[in-house]
């Protein structure tokens, strides 16, 4: 009985280890890094991304956190791109060729 239980636990362990590795590969979200200088608002960032072929650009006034992991889904946090300053790091999400990417800014 102990051998059977041990073997079953070993099989489950291997399955979990394999799925964890797969989740790491699948769970990585692509990102686009936009080097900016002199850009002041997220509206300008959205125009820049649009010129690079991105659409469905949703930029957020706040960064993700454990309590708010997807601020880009909250309309009140994405309502004012014209007055929301661009910040160094994560600013939102966009799509290109049907793929959603995270939008990061560098160079501020």
N, CA, C and O atoms as a printed pandas DataFrame, in Angstrom:
     atom_number atom_name residue_name chain_id  residue_number  x_coord  y_coord  z_coord
0              1         N          UNK        A               1    0.816   -1.183    0.000
1              2        CA          UNK        A               1    0.000    0.000    0.000
2              3         C          UNK        A               1    0.867    1.257    0.000
3              4         O          UNK        A               1    0.565    2.221   -0.703
4              5         N          UNK        A               2    1.965    1.247    0.803
5              6        CA          UNK        A               2    2.846    2.404    0.846
6              7         C          UNK        A               2    3.514    2.644   -0.504
7              8         O          UNK        A               2    3.719    3.787   -0.915
8              9         N          UNK        A               3    3.857    1.531   -1.201
9             10        CA          UNK        A               3    4.485    1.684   -2.514
10            11         C          UNK        A               3    3.519    2.318   -3.499
11            12         O          UNK        A               3    3.903    3.192   -4.276
12            13         N          UNK        A               4    2.278    1.886   -3.470
13            14        CA          UNK        A               4    1.272    2.431   -4.388
14            15         C          UNK        A               4    1.054    3.915   -4.099
15            16         O          UNK        A               4    0.998    4.724   -5.024
16            17         N          UNK        A               5    0.932    4.274   -2.830
17            18        CA          UNK        A               5    0.740    5.665   -2.451
18            19         C          UNK        A               5    1.961    6.496   -2.850
19            20         O          UNK        A               5    1.827    7.607   -3.364
20            21         N          UNK        A               6    3.141    5.948   -2.609
21            22        CA          UNK        A               6    4.374    6.655   -2.986
22            23         C          UNK        A               6    4.465    6.869   -4.487
23            24         O          UNK        A               6    4.849    7.944   -4.945
24            25         N          UNK        A               7    4.109    5.834   -5.256
25            26        CA          UNK        A               7    4.141    5.938   -6.714
26            27         C          UNK        A               7    3.125    6.961   -7.200
27            28         O          UNK        A               7    3.413    7.745   -8.104
28            29         N          UNK        A               8    1.944    6.955   -6.606
29            30        CA          UNK        A               8    0.905    7.909   -7.000
30            31         C          UNK        A               8    1.354    9.339   -6.708
31            32         O          UNK        A               8    1.143   10.237   -7.524
32            33         N          UNK        A               9    1.963    9.548   -5.564
33            34        CA          UNK        A               9    2.450   10.883   -5.224
34            35         C          UNK        A               9    3.564   11.320   -6.169
35            36         O          UNK        A               9    3.642   12.492   -6.538
36            37         N          UNK        A              10    4.421   10.389   -6.558
37            38        CA          UNK        A              10    5.498   10.706   -7.494
38            39         C          UNK        A              10    4.930   11.122   -8.851
39            40         O          UNK        A              10    5.409   12.082   -9.456
40            41         N          UNK        A              11    3.908   10.402   -9.333
41            42        CA          UNK        A              11    3.281   10.731  -10.615
42            43         C          UNK        A              11    2.634   12.110  -10.541
43            44         O          UNK        A              11    2.787   12.914  -11.461
44            45         N          UNK        A              12    1.918   12.391   -9.461
45            46        CA          UNK        A              12    1.279   13.695   -9.295
46            47         C          UNK        A              12    2.340   14.797   -9.248
47            48         O          UNK        A              12    2.161   15.863   -9.838
48            49         N          UNK        A              13    3.441   14.537   -8.546
49            50        CA          UNK        A              13    4.521   15.516   -8.472
50            51         C          UNK        A              13    5.105   15.831   -9.834
51            52         O          UNK        A              13    5.359   16.993  -10.151
52            53         N          UNK        A              14    5.318   14.805  -10.640
53            54        CA          UNK        A              14    5.856   15.008  -11.987
54            55         C          UNK        A              14    4.859   15.784  -12.840
55            56         O          UNK        A              14    5.248   16.670  -13.601
56            57         N          UNK        A              15    3.577   15.453  -12.715
57            58        CA          UNK        A              15    2.556   16.162  -13.488
58            59         C          UNK        A              15    2.502   17.636  -13.094
59            60         O          UNK        A              15    2.402   18.506  -13.958
60            61         N          UNK        A              16    2.567   17.916  -11.797
61            62        CA          UNK        A              16    2.526   19.306  -11.337
62            63         C          UNK        A              16    3.768   20.067  -11.778
63            64         O          UNK        A              16    3.676   21.228  -12.177
64            65         N          UNK        A              17    4.904   19.434  -11.711
65            66        CA          UNK        A              17    6.138   20.089  -12.144
66            67         C          UNK        A              17    6.080   20.403  -13.630
67            68         O          UNK        A              17    6.505   21.476  -14.060
68            69         N          UNK        A              18    5.556   19.471  -14.412
69            70        CA          UNK        A              18    5.415   19.698  -15.853
70            71         C          UNK        A              18    4.444   20.813  -16.160
71            72         O          UNK        A              18    4.706   21.640  -17.034
72            73         N          UNK        A              19    3.314   20.851  -15.447
73            74        CA          UNK        A              19    2.333   21.902  -15.723
74            75         C          UNK        A              19    2.841   23.247  -15.246
75            76         O          UNK        A              19    2.509   24.268  -15.849
76            77         N          UNK        A              20    3.631   23.286  -14.188
77            78        CA          UNK        A              20    4.189   24.561  -13.721
78            79         C          UNK        A              20    5.140   25.118  -14.769
79            80         O          UNK        A              20    5.151   26.324  -15.015
80            81         N          UNK        A              21    5.930   24.263  -15.383
81            82        CA          UNK        A              21    6.821   24.713  -16.440
82            83         C          UNK        A              21    6.052   25.217  -17.642
83            84         O          UNK        A              21    6.435   26.213  -18.255
84            85         N          UNK        A              22    4.970   24.537  -17.984
85            86        CA          UNK        A              22    4.143   24.967  -19.104
86            87         C          UNK        A              22    3.481   26.297  -18.801
87            88         O          UNK        A              22    3.393   27.156  -19.679
88            89         N          UNK        A              23    3.013   26.485  -17.576
89            90        CA          UNK        A              23    2.376   27.742  -17.214
90            91         C          UNK        A              23    3.371   28.893  -17.294
91            92         O          UNK        A              23    2.996   30.015  -17.634
92            93         N          UNK        A              24    4.616   28.625  -16.988
93            94        CA          UNK        A              24    5.619   29.670  -17.083
94            95         C          UNK        A              24    5.771   30.101  -18.530
95            96         O          UNK        A              24    5.858   31.293  -18.822
96            97         N          UNK        A              25    5.802   29.138  -19.433
97            98        CA          UNK        A              25    5.935   29.476  -20.845
98            99         C          UNK        A              25    4.688   30.158  -21.378
99           100         O          UNK        A              25    4.790   31.135  -22.121
100          101         N          UNK        A              26    3.520   29.665  -21.015
101          102        CA          UNK        A              26    2.268   30.212  -21.507
102          103         C          UNK        A              26    1.932   31.511  -20.798
103          104         O          UNK        A              26    1.351   32.411  -21.404
104          105         N          UNK        A              27    2.286   31.624  -19.528
105          106        CA          UNK        A              27    1.884   32.759  -18.725
106          107         C          UNK        A              27    2.683   34.028  -18.968
107          108         O          UNK        A              27    2.325   35.076  -18.430
108          109         N          UNK        A              28    3.734   33.977  -19.744
109          110        CA          UNK        A              28    4.507   35.177  -20.006
110          111         C          UNK        A              28    3.775   36.044  -21.010
111          112         O          UNK        A              28    3.453   35.596  -22.110
112          113         N          UNK        A              29    3.513   37.281  -20.633
113          114        CA          UNK        A              29    2.807   38.202  -21.502
114          115         C          UNK        A              29    3.811   39.048  -22.262
115          116         O          UNK        A              29    4.724   39.620  -21.665
116          117         N          UNK        A              30    3.650   39.131  -23.576
117          118        CA          UNK        A              30    4.578   39.952  -24.347
118          119         C          UNK        A              30    4.425   41.430  -23.978
119          120         O          UNK        A              30    3.365   41.861  -23.523
120          121         N          UNK        A              31    5.489   42.191  -24.179
121          122        CA          UNK        A              31    5.417   43.611  -23.865
122          123         C          UNK        A              31    6.092   44.411  -24.968
123          124         O          UNK        A              31    6.904   43.893  -25.734
124          125         N          UNK        A              32    5.736   45.681  -25.025
125          126        CA          UNK        A              32    6.387   46.630  -25.910
126          127         C          UNK        A              32    6.978   47.713  -25.008
127          128         O          UNK        A              32    6.307   48.227  -24.114
128          129         N          UNK        A              33    8.231   48.045  -25.255
129          130        CA          UNK        A              33    8.890   49.100  -24.490
130          131         C          UNK        A              33    9.048   50.297  -25.409
131          132         O          UNK        A              33    9.638   50.203  -26.485
132          133         N          UNK        A              34    8.512   51.421  -24.967
133          134        CA          UNK        A              34    8.534   52.631  -25.775
134          135         C          UNK        A              34    9.518   53.616  -25.155
135          136         O          UNK        A              34    9.274   54.119  -24.058
136          137         N          UNK        A              35   10.622   53.899  -25.833
137          138        CA          UNK        A              35   11.530   54.927  -25.317
138          139         C          UNK        A              35   10.942   56.299  -25.626
139          140         O          UNK        A              35   10.610   56.587  -26.776
140          141         N          UNK        A              36   10.813   57.130  -24.626
141          142        CA          UNK        A              36   10.214   58.448  -24.827
142          143         C          UNK        A              36   11.108   59.528  -24.246
143          144         O          UNK        A              36   11.885   59.294  -23.321
144          145         N          UNK        A              37   10.978   60.684  -24.800
145          146        CA          UNK        A              37   11.600   61.864  -24.209
146          147         C          UNK        A              37   10.704   63.038  -24.578
147          148         O          UNK        A              37   10.361   63.237  -25.744
148          149         N          UNK        A              38   10.342   63.791  -23.589
149          150        CA          UNK        A              38    9.485   64.935  -23.821
150          151         C          UNK        A              38    8.003   64.606  -23.926
151          152         O          UNK        A              38    7.185   65.509  -24.104
152          153         N          UNK        A              39    7.646   63.343  -23.819
153          154        CA          UNK        A              39    6.237   62.963  -23.877
154          155         C          UNK        A              39    5.616   63.251  -22.515
155          156         O          UNK        A              39    6.156   62.849  -21.484
156          157         N          UNK        A              40    4.492   63.942  -22.513
157          158        CA          UNK        A              40    3.908   64.344  -21.246
158          159         C          UNK        A              40    2.676   63.546  -20.839
159          160         O          UNK        A              40    2.514   63.236  -19.659
160          161         N          UNK        A              41    1.805   63.205  -21.783
161          162        CA          UNK        A              41    0.555   62.554  -21.400
162          163         C          UNK        A              41    0.420   61.165  -22.014
163          164         O          UNK        A              41    1.089   60.825  -22.991
164          165         N          UNK        A              42   -0.464   60.373  -21.413
165          166        CA          UNK        A              42   -0.734   59.052  -21.958
166          167         C          UNK        A              42   -1.458   59.149  -23.295
167          168         O          UNK        A              42   -1.403   58.210  -24.089
168          169         N          UNK        A              43   -2.134   60.260  -23.562
169          170        CA          UNK        A              43   -2.760   60.456  -24.873
170          171         C          UNK        A              43   -1.683   60.515  -25.960
171          172         O          UNK        A              43   -1.864   59.961  -27.044
172          173         N          UNK        A              44   -0.566   61.185  -25.671
173          174        CA          UNK        A              44    0.549   61.227  -26.617
174          175         C          UNK        A              44    1.155   59.841  -26.802
175          176         O          UNK        A              44    1.538   59.470  -27.912
176          177         N          UNK        A              45    1.241   59.078  -25.721
177          178        CA          UNK        A              45    1.749   57.709  -25.795
178          179         C          UNK        A              45    0.833   56.858  -26.670
179          180         O          UNK        A              45    1.314   56.068  -27.482
180          181         N          UNK        A              46   -0.470   57.010  -26.515
181          182        CA          UNK        A              46   -1.432   56.257  -27.329
182          183         C          UNK        A              46   -1.280   56.610  -28.805
183          184         O          UNK        A              46   -1.372   55.728  -29.658
184          185         N          UNK        A              47   -1.049   57.886  -29.122
185          186        CA          UNK        A              47   -0.837   58.296  -30.518
186          187         C          UNK        A              47    0.431   57.661  -31.079
187          188         O          UNK        A              47    0.451   57.199  -32.220
188          189         N          UNK        A              48    1.488   57.640  -30.270
189          190        CA          UNK        A              48    2.747   57.024  -30.692
190          191         C          UNK        A              48    2.556   55.538  -30.970
191          192         O          UNK        A              48    3.044   55.018  -31.974
192          193         N          UNK        A              49    1.842   54.858  -30.073
193          194        CA          UNK        A              49    1.587   53.425  -30.271
194          195         C          UNK        A              49    0.730   53.196  -31.515
195          196         O          UNK        A              49    0.970   52.254  -32.270
196          197         N          UNK        A              50   -0.260   54.046  -31.726
197          198        CA          UNK        A              50   -1.101   53.931  -32.922
198          199         C          UNK        A              50   -0.279   54.071  -34.191
199          200         O          UNK        A              50   -0.510   53.348  -35.160
200          201         N          UNK        A              51    0.673   54.989  -34.200
201          202        CA          UNK        A              51    1.540   55.184  -35.363
202          203         C          UNK        A              51    2.440   53.972  -35.608
203          204         O          UNK        A              51    2.902   53.752  -36.727
204          205         N          UNK        A              52    2.685   53.186  -34.550
205          206        CA          UNK        A              52    3.502   51.973  -34.675
206          207         C          UNK        A              52    2.663   50.736  -34.981
207          208         O          UNK        A              52    3.189   49.623  -35.002
208          209         N          UNK        A              53    1.365   50.919  -35.218
209          210        CA          UNK        A              53    0.508   49.799  -35.602
210          211         C          UNK        A              53   -0.260   49.146  -34.476
211          212         O          UNK        A              53   -0.892   48.111  -34.686
212          213         N          UNK        A              54   -0.226   49.723  -33.283
213          214        CA          UNK        A              54   -0.966   49.176  -32.151
214          215         C          UNK        A              54   -2.370   49.761  -32.138
215          216         O          UNK        A              54   -2.578   50.919  -32.502
216          217         N          UNK        A              55   -3.328   48.948  -31.715
217          218        CA          UNK        A              55   -4.689   49.439  -31.536
218          219         C          UNK        A              55   -5.213   48.943  -30.199
219          220         O          UNK        A              55   -4.502   48.263  -29.459
220          221         N          UNK        A              56   -6.451   49.282  -29.891
221          222        CA          UNK        A              56   -7.050   48.914  -28.598
222          223         C          UNK        A              56   -6.112   49.282  -27.447
223          224         O          UNK        A              56   -5.909   48.497  -26.522
224          225         N          UNK        A              57   -5.551   50.477  -27.519
225          226        CA          UNK        A              57   -4.632   50.960  -26.496
226          227         C          UNK        A              57   -5.455   51.405  -25.287
227          228         O          UNK        A              57   -6.329   52.265  -25.406
228          229         N          UNK        A              58   -5.171   50.816  -24.125
229          230        CA          UNK        A              58   -5.842   51.181  -22.880
230          231         C          UNK        A              58   -4.757   51.479  -21.851
231          232         O          UNK        A              58   -4.050   50.581  -21.395
232          233         N          UNK        A              59   -4.638   52.756  -21.495
233          234        CA          UNK        A              59   -3.609   53.187  -20.561
234          235         C          UNK        A              59   -4.264   53.570  -19.244
235          236         O          UNK        A              59   -5.356   54.137  -19.227
236          237         N          UNK        A              60   -3.602   53.264  -18.155
237          238        CA          UNK        A              60   -4.180   53.430  -16.829
238          239         C          UNK        A              60   -3.479   54.511  -16.020
239          240         O          UNK        A              60   -2.275   54.726  -16.154
240          241         N          UNK        A              61   -4.261   55.192  -15.172
241          242        CA          UNK        A              61   -3.718   56.221  -14.285
242          243         C          UNK        A              61   -2.957   55.621  -13.107
243          244         O          UNK        A              61   -2.193   56.323  -12.445
244          245         N          UNK        A              62   -3.157   54.331  -12.838
245          246        CA          UNK        A              62   -2.478   53.675  -11.711
246          247         C          UNK        A              62   -1.769   52.424  -12.199
247          248         O          UNK        A              62   -2.131   51.852  -13.227
248          249         N          UNK        A              63   -0.755   52.005  -11.452
249          250        CA          UNK        A              63   -0.021   50.782  -11.786
250          251         C          UNK        A              63   -0.712   49.580  -11.152
251          252         O          UNK        A              63   -1.426   49.733  -10.161
252          253         N          UNK        A              64   -0.510   48.393  -11.705
253          254        CA          UNK        A              64   -1.096   47.199  -11.102
254          255         C          UNK        A              64   -0.549   46.948   -9.697
255          256         O          UNK        A              64    0.586   47.307   -9.384
256          257         N          UNK        A              65   -1.369   46.333   -8.868
257          258        CA          UNK        A              65   -0.961   45.949   -7.521
258          259         C          UNK        A              65   -1.638   44.634   -7.182
259          260         O          UNK        A              65   -2.449   44.135   -7.963
260          261         N          UNK        A              66   -1.320   44.076   -6.044
261          262        CA          UNK        A              66   -1.962   42.828   -5.627
262          263         C          UNK        A              66   -3.456   43.015   -5.454
263          264         O          UNK        A              66   -4.229   42.104   -5.753
264          265         N          UNK        A              67   -3.876   44.171   -4.979
265          266        CA          UNK        A              67   -5.307   44.417   -4.774
266          267         C          UNK        A              67   -6.000   44.894   -6.043
267          268         O          UNK        A              67   -7.227   44.845   -6.123
268          269         N          UNK        A              68   -5.247   45.353   -7.034
269          270        CA          UNK        A              68   -5.805   45.835   -8.288
270          271         C          UNK        A              68   -4.897   45.383   -9.432
271          272         O          UNK        A              68   -4.175   46.197  -10.009
272          273         N          UNK        A              69   -4.930   44.072   -9.767
273          274        CA          UNK        A              69   -3.975   43.540  -10.734
274          275         C          UNK        A              69   -4.214   43.984  -12.182
275          276         O          UNK        A              69   -3.304   43.885  -13.005
276          277         N          UNK        A              70   -5.407   44.465  -12.506
277          278        CA          UNK        A              70   -5.713   44.890  -13.877
278          279         C          UNK        A              70   -6.395   46.255  -13.871
279          280         O          UNK        A              70   -7.582   46.347  -14.181
280          281         N          UNK        A              71   -5.672   47.309  -13.526
281          282        CA          UNK        A              71   -6.304   48.631  -13.482
282          283         C          UNK        A              71   -6.813   49.090  -14.846
283          284         O          UNK        A              71   -7.676   49.964  -14.924
284          285         N          UNK        A              72   -6.285   48.509  -15.914
285          286        CA          UNK        A              72   -6.739   48.897  -17.252
286          287         C          UNK        A              72   -8.175   48.472  -17.526
287          288         O          UNK        A              72   -8.778   48.923  -18.500
288          289         N          UNK        A              73   -8.729   47.609  -16.679
289          290        CA          UNK        A              73  -10.118   47.171  -16.847
290          291         C          UNK        A              73  -11.104   48.082  -16.130
291          292         O          UNK        A              73  -12.314   47.931  -16.299
292          293         N          UNK        A              74  -10.614   49.019  -15.338
293          294        CA          UNK        A              74  -11.466   49.927  -14.569
294          295         C          UNK        A              74  -11.595   51.239  -15.334
295          296         O          UNK        A              74  -10.619   51.970  -15.500
296          297         N          UNK        A              75  -12.806   51.528  -15.796
297          298        CA          UNK        A              75  -13.037   52.712  -16.624
298          299         C          UNK        A              75  -12.643   54.007  -15.924
299          300         O          UNK        A              75  -12.188   54.944  -16.579
300          301         N          UNK        A              76  -12.809   54.076  -14.613
301          302        CA          UNK        A              76  -12.461   55.315  -13.911
302          303         C          UNK        A              76  -10.948   55.544  -13.876
303          304         O          UNK        A              76  -10.502   56.675  -13.687
304          305         N          UNK        A              77  -10.160   54.495  -14.055
305          306        CA          UNK        A              77   -8.701   54.623  -14.026
306          307         C          UNK        A              77   -8.100   54.788  -15.419
307          308         O          UNK        A              77   -6.888   54.947  -15.558
308          309         N          UNK        A              78   -8.951   54.751  -16.458
309          310        CA          UNK        A              78   -8.468   54.903  -17.827
310          311         C          UNK        A              78   -9.158   56.063  -18.539
311          312         O          UNK        A              78   -8.970   56.247  -19.742
312          313         N          UNK        A              79   -9.952   56.847  -17.813
313          314        CA          UNK        A              79  -10.823   57.844  -18.422
314          315         C          UNK        A              79  -10.124   59.126  -18.869
315          316         O          UNK        A              79  -10.686   59.860  -19.682
316          317         N          UNK        A              80   -8.930   59.424  -18.377
317          318        CA          UNK        A              80   -8.315   60.728  -18.655
318          319         C          UNK        A              80   -6.897   60.629  -19.208
319          320         O          UNK        A              80   -5.963   61.115  -18.570
320          321         N          UNK        A              81   -6.709   60.017  -20.368
321          322        CA          UNK        A              81   -5.340   59.891  -20.888
322          323         C          UNK        A              81   -4.720   61.243  -21.230
323          324         O          UNK        A              81   -3.496   61.372  -21.226
324          325         N          UNK        A              82   -5.541   62.252  -21.525
325          326        CA          UNK        A              82   -5.009   63.575  -21.866
326          327         C          UNK        A              82   -4.385   64.290  -20.686
327          328         O          UNK        A              82   -3.495   65.121  -20.859
328          329         N          UNK        A              83   -4.849   63.971  -19.483
329          330        CA          UNK        A              83   -4.318   64.622  -18.290
330          331         C          UNK        A              83   -3.494   63.677  -17.415
331          332         O          UNK        A              83   -2.918   64.104  -16.414
332          333         N          UNK        A              84   -3.434   62.403  -17.784
333          334        CA          UNK        A              84   -2.641   61.439  -17.015
334          335         C          UNK        A              84   -1.210   61.457  -17.542
335          336         O          UNK        A              84   -0.977   61.177  -18.718
336          337         N          UNK        A              85   -0.260   61.781  -16.685
337          338        CA          UNK        A              85    1.132   61.817  -17.161
338          339         C          UNK        A              85    1.667   60.412  -17.451
339          340         O          UNK        A              85    1.299   59.438  -16.795
340          341         N          UNK        A              86    2.538   60.339  -18.443
341          342        CA          UNK        A              86    3.251   59.094  -18.723
342          343         C          UNK        A              86    4.215   58.865  -17.562
343          344         O          UNK        A              86    4.843   59.804  -17.073
344          345         N          UNK        A              87    4.328   57.624  -17.128
345          346        CA          UNK        A              87    5.272   57.322  -16.047
346          347         C          UNK        A              87    6.267   56.263  -16.527
347          348         O          UNK        A              87    5.974   55.460  -17.413
348          349         N          UNK        A              88    7.418   56.288  -15.929
349          350        CA          UNK        A              88    8.437   55.292  -16.238
350          351         C          UNK        A              88    7.918   53.933  -15.774
351          352         O          UNK        A              88    7.493   53.794  -14.627
352          353         N          UNK        A              89    7.947   52.938  -16.646
353          354        CA          UNK        A              89    7.438   51.608  -16.312
354          355         C          UNK        A              89    6.116   51.328  -16.993
355          356         O          UNK        A              89    5.846   51.839  -18.081
356          357         N          UNK        A              90    5.287   50.512  -16.347
357          358        CA          UNK        A              90    4.029   50.048  -16.921
358          359         C          UNK        A              90    3.025   51.194  -17.039
359          360         O          UNK        A              90    2.847   51.977  -16.106
360          361         N          UNK        A              91    2.369   51.279  -18.204
361          362        CA          UNK        A              91    1.351   52.301  -18.425
362          363         C          UNK        A              91    0.020   51.724  -18.896
363          364         O          UNK        A              91   -0.993   52.421  -18.847
364          365         N          UNK        A              92   -0.007   50.478  -19.349
365          366        CA          UNK        A              92   -1.264   49.892  -19.803
366          367         C          UNK        A              92   -1.044   48.738  -20.759
367          368         O          UNK        A              92   -0.022   48.053  -20.711
368          369         N          UNK        A              93   -2.028   48.534  -21.635
369          370        CA          UNK        A              93   -1.971   47.438  -22.600
370          371         C          UNK        A              93   -2.369   47.947  -23.981
371          372         O          UNK        A              93   -3.011   48.989  -24.114
372          373         N          UNK        A              94   -1.980   47.199  -24.996
373          374        CA          UNK        A              94   -2.347   47.500  -26.379
374          375         C          UNK        A              94   -2.381   46.191  -27.145
375          376         O          UNK        A              94   -1.950   45.152  -26.645
376          377         N          UNK        A              95   -2.894   46.251  -28.360
377          378        CA          UNK        A              95   -2.925   45.065  -29.214
378          379         C          UNK        A              95   -2.228   45.350  -30.528
379          380         O          UNK        A              95   -2.265   46.464  -31.050
380          381         N          UNK        A              96   -1.594   44.316  -31.045
381          382        CA          UNK        A              96   -1.006   44.386  -32.378
382          383         C          UNK        A              96   -1.125   43.013  -33.005
383          384         O          UNK        A              96   -0.686   42.015  -32.433
384          385         N          UNK        A              97   -1.717   42.972  -34.174
385          386        CA          UNK        A              97   -1.928   41.708  -34.875
386          387         C          UNK        A              97   -2.686   40.711  -34.008
387          388         O          UNK        A              97   -2.402   39.514  -34.042
388          389         N          UNK        A              98   -3.648   41.200  -33.232
389          390        CA          UNK        A              98   -4.478   40.333  -32.397
390          391         C          UNK        A              98   -3.835   39.878  -31.102
391          392         O          UNK        A              98   -4.447   39.120  -30.349
392          393         N          UNK        A              99   -2.616   40.319  -30.822
393          394        CA          UNK        A              99   -1.923   39.904  -29.606
394          395         C          UNK        A              99   -1.870   41.077  -28.626
395          396         O          UNK        A              99   -1.466   42.182  -28.987
396          397         N          UNK        A             100   -2.283   40.822  -27.383
397          398        CA          UNK        A             100   -2.233   41.840  -26.344
398          399         C          UNK        A             100   -0.827   41.928  -25.784
399          400         O          UNK        A             100   -0.199   40.912  -25.484
400          401         N          UNK        A             101   -0.338   43.152  -25.646
401          402        CA          UNK        A             101    0.992   43.379  -25.085
402          403         C          UNK        A             101    0.890   44.380  -23.939
403          404         O          UNK        A             101   -0.003   45.227  -23.920
404          405         N          UNK        A             102    1.804   44.275  -22.995
405          406        CA          UNK        A             102    1.925   45.230  -21.911
406          407         C          UNK        A             102    2.744   46.416  -22.415
407          408         O          UNK        A             102    3.729   46.225  -23.129
408          409         N          UNK        A             103    2.353   47.632  -22.057
409          410        CA          UNK        A             103    3.038   48.833  -22.521
410          411         C          UNK        A             103    3.933   49.378  -21.414
411          412         O          UNK        A             103    3.454   49.768  -20.349
412          413         N          UNK        A             104    5.224   49.400  -21.673
413          414        CA          UNK        A             104    6.202   49.946  -20.734
414          415         C          UNK        A             104    6.887   51.147  -21.375
415          416         O          UNK        A             104    7.117   51.172  -22.584
416          417         N          UNK        A             105    7.207   52.131  -20.560
417          418        CA          UNK        A             105    7.889   53.332  -21.026
418          419         C          UNK        A             105    9.244   53.423  -20.330
419          420         O          UNK        A             105    9.364   53.148  -19.136
420          421         N          UNK        A             106   10.255   53.813  -21.095
421          422        CA          UNK        A             106   11.581   54.050  -20.515
422          423         C          UNK        A             106   12.066   55.411  -20.966
423          424         O          UNK        A             106   11.614   55.935  -21.983
424          425         N          UNK        A             107   12.982   55.978  -20.211
425          426        CA          UNK        A             107   13.627   57.211  -20.628
426          427         C          UNK        A             107   13.039   58.478  -20.066
427          428         O          UNK        A             107   13.333   59.566  -20.561
428          429         N          UNK        A             108   12.214   58.364  -19.043
429          430        CA          UNK        A             108   11.662   59.592  -18.439
430          431         C          UNK        A             108   12.591   60.135  -17.399
431          432         O          UNK        A             108   12.298   61.161  -16.785
